[in-house]
Amino acid sequence: MRPVVFATAAVALFAVAAAPASARAFDPSALSGVGDSEQVIVVTASSWGTSHASVRAYERAGDGTWSPVVTATPARIGYSGMTPGKSRRQGTGKTPVGTFGIVTTFGRLAKPKTEMPYVRFDRNDAWTYNPKSPSTYNVFQTASRSWRSFDGYVERLWRFGEQYNYVAVLDYNLPTGPITASADGIRRSSDPADTSMGGGIFLHVTNGTATAGCIAIPQATMGHIMRWLDPSKHPVIAILPPS
C-alpha cells in the first residue's frame, strides 16, 4: 500500500470585517477567518443560486499587503449554488460558504512542482462518503475493492478523468481523528466527520459544467495554483456569500 500523507487543519467560518464595499468584494485584508494565512483563494458569485463564480488568489507580503497571484477567473460551483457551510447537507449540490484550509492535494497526473503533500492516485483509489459507514466518511481510500456496498456514496477517482488531473482538498467536514488502515486496507477515522453535511469538497479542474459542490477552474489556472500553494504559508480558500 502506498503511504498517504493527508492531514487536517482547522476550519474558520467566513465573516467580513468592516471595510469599504469595494474592498469587501475581493481583498483578503477585509476578511476575518484568514488568520495567519499568507495565501488566500477568494471565490465569489453573483447570487446564492448560480453555479457560476469567479476565482482570484492573493499572497501576503512581509509588510502585510496583499498582491494578486491569479486575477478573476471563471469557475463553476455547485449545481444548486451556495449555502452557509454549517447548513450544507449531503446530496444538495451546494457549495459551502466559509473559509477553509487547503490541507493536501492529489491528482491523476504526476506530482507538479508543489510544496503541498501530493498523492498521485491510481485506478484503485476512491473517496468515500457513505452515511452508513461513519468511520470512512469523507476519507481518501487506497484499498483495491469494488465499493459496491456503498450504494453510490463513493467517488472512484480515476473515472473523473481530466477533472481530477489536479485536486486541492478543502478542510470542509473532514474527520478530525487519526486515520488508520485496517487489515482489509480500508482507511477509517477514530473521530468521524458529520455524515449529514456531505464531503469531497475540492478545488479541481473544470469540465465546463456545474459541480456537486466543488469549485472547478481551468486546467492552466489549477496547475498554476498547485505550483504556488505552500503549506508553510497556511493557504486557505474563502468562499464568499453574494451579498
N, C-alpha and C positions, 0 to 999 in steps of 0.2 A: 504494500500500500504506500502511495506517495505521501510525504509529510504535508500536512495542511497547517498554514500559519495564520488562519483567520483569528481575529480578536475583536472584542467590542470596545466601544468608547461611550462616554456619557452623551445622552441626548439632551439638548437645550431647546425648550419651546420657543417659537418665534414671538418676538414682540418688537414694536417700533418705538424707539426713543423719540423725544421731542426734537423735531428738525423741520426745516422748510420742506414744502411738498416736493420740490424738485429733487432735493437730496434724498427724501424718504423713498423715492421710487427705486433707486439702484445702489446708492453709496453705502458700503458696509459700515462706515462710521455712524450711520443713522440707525443701526440695528443693535438691539441688545440680544444677548444669547450668543454673540460671536466670541466673546471671551478673549482668550489669548491667541486665537487663530490668526495666522498671517496669510492664509489663503482662503478666500471665500468665493463660492459659486452662487450666483443670485438667479433665481428663476421667477419670472413674472408672467402674469396672464391678464387679459382684459376683463374677464368675468369668471365667476365661480363655475360656470357650466361649460366653458370652452375646453377643447382638447388641444388648442394651440397655445404656445407660450414662447418666451424669449429667454435665452440663457446668456449670462455675462459672467466673467470671472475677474477677480481682483487680487492683488498681492499687497501686503502692508510692508512699507519700508521701516527702517530703524527709527525714523523720526515720527512714525505713526501715521503718515499719509498713505493713501491707497492709490495704486496705479492699475489701470485696466490691463488685463492679460488676454482676455477674449472679449471682443465687442459683441453687440447684440446679434445673436444667432438664433434662427428659427428652431423651435423644438416642438415635439409632440409629448403630451402628457396623457393622463387617464381619459378613457373614452367618456366618462361622466364628469370630467372636470376635476375640481379640487374640493377638499373638505379639511377642517381642522384636524391635525394629526390624531388627537385623542378621540375624535368622533369617527374616524375611519373604521369601516367594517369590511371583512373579507368578502370578495366577490362583487363589490360595488363599482369597481372600475374607476375609483377616485384616487387622485394623488394627494398625499398628506401634506398639509401646510405646516411648516415648522422649520427649525434649524437643527440639522442632523450632522453628526460626524461622518466623515468618509473614512471607513475603518480598514478596508482592504480592497483588493482588486483581483479579477480573474479574467480569462478570455480564451477564445478559440485559437488565437494566434500566439506566436512565440512572445515571450516577455519583451515589452518595449523597454527603452532606457528610462525606467522609472525607479524612484526610491521607495515606492509603495510595495508592500508584500504582494506577490502575484502568484497565482496558480494557473497554469495552462491546463484546462480541463480536457478530458478525453470522452469517448463515447459512453463510458460507464457513469459519468458524473451527473449529479442531479441536485436540485434544490427542493426540499420537501416542506410542505405546509398543510399537512392533514390534521384537522382539529381533533380527530380521534387518536392521534399519536402525539401528545403534547411534547414529549421529550425530544422529538425530531422536528418540531415545528420551527420553521424559518432557519433551517440548518443546511449547509453545504454537505453533500454526500459523495463519497467515492466508492461505495460498495457496488460490486457487479451483481445486479439483480434487476428484476423486471419492474418492481414497484406497483404491480397491478392492484395490489390490495389497498393502495392509497386512493383509488377511485378518482383519478384525475388531479388530485391535490399534490402534484409533483411536476416540476419542470425538468425534462431531460435536456440538459443544456445544449448538447450537440445539435438537436433538432431546430434550434432557433437561428441557425445559420449565421449570416453576417451581423445580425443584430447583436450577437454576443461575441463579436470579434474582440471587443474590449468592454469591460464592465467594472464600474466602481460601486461597491456595496455601501448603501447608506445605513446608518445606525438607527433605523426605524424598527421598533418592536423586535429587536434581536434578543435572543436569550442572554441572560446575564450571568448564568452559572458556567462553570467549566464544561467544555465539550470533549467527550472521550469516545473512542470507538470500542464497541462491544465485540465479543468473539465472532459475531456474524458480520462484522465490518461496518455496521450501521453506527453513525455518529449520533450521540444523544447528549442532551444538556441536563445537568442536575437542577437547574433553575429555569424552567421553560419560559418561552415568550407567551404573551396573551393570545390565545388561539382564536379570539374573535376579531382581532384587528388586521389580520392579513399579514403577508410577508413578501419577501423577494422584491423590495423596493430598491431599484438600481438606477444609476445613470449609465446609459448604454447607447449603442449606435442605432439610428433610426432606419426603419424601412419605409418611411413616409406615411404611416398610419398611426392612429391613436394607440396608446398602450393600455395595459390593465392597471396602471398606477405608477409606472416608472416614468422617468424623464429620458427622452430619446433625442439625440442630436446627430448631425452629420459625422461620418467616419473621420474626416480630416480634423474636425474640431475635437472629437473624442480622443483621437490619437495625441493631439497637442496637449490636452488636459492630462492625459495619462503620464506623459513625459514631464509635465510641470508639477504634478502633485508630489508633496514631500511630507511624510508623516511627522518629521521634526517641526513642521510649521502648522501642525494641528488643523488640517483642512476641514472645512465644513461646507454644507450646502444649505442656503437659506431659500426656502420655497415660500414666497410671499403671497398673502391674500391680495385680491384685486383692488381693494379699497386703498 
